[in-house]
Amino acid sequence: MSDHPRFSVVSLIGDLDKVSAPPLEEALATLLTRGHVRIIIDTTDLGFCDSTGVWVLLATMRRAYEQNGWLRLAGVNGFLRRLLEMTRLGEAFPIDRDVNESLRQVAEERSVPASR
């Protein structure tokens, strides 16, 4: 995780599944509790993600929106991309090609998540 004045970037590496999702959920909840309600999730190095991981991302996005924040996904590829496409949940998230694109979107939009 890296905190910036206006947002936080959380980089996921490896697998996001029923074992690793609870610690991620706890870490993201801590960010939100500390007032970091604008979050970029970098999934570039995520090898696998099951439904448990997707639910953590969805729940965190909902909580961020409730606090006038947002959650963006960056670098979605491989298994996560297929999962989001098959379930149509990709339509729920702002998704950027990579973190640099997310940073450009954040700079342009300031407070509201940009469309894909």
Protein Blocks (a to p, Z undefined) as FASTA:
>chain_A
ZZdfkbccdddehjadfklmmmmmmmmmmmmmnopabccddfklpmbdcfklmmmmmmmm
mmmmmnopacddehiahjlmmmmmmnommmmpccdfblmlmmmmmmmnomaccdZZ
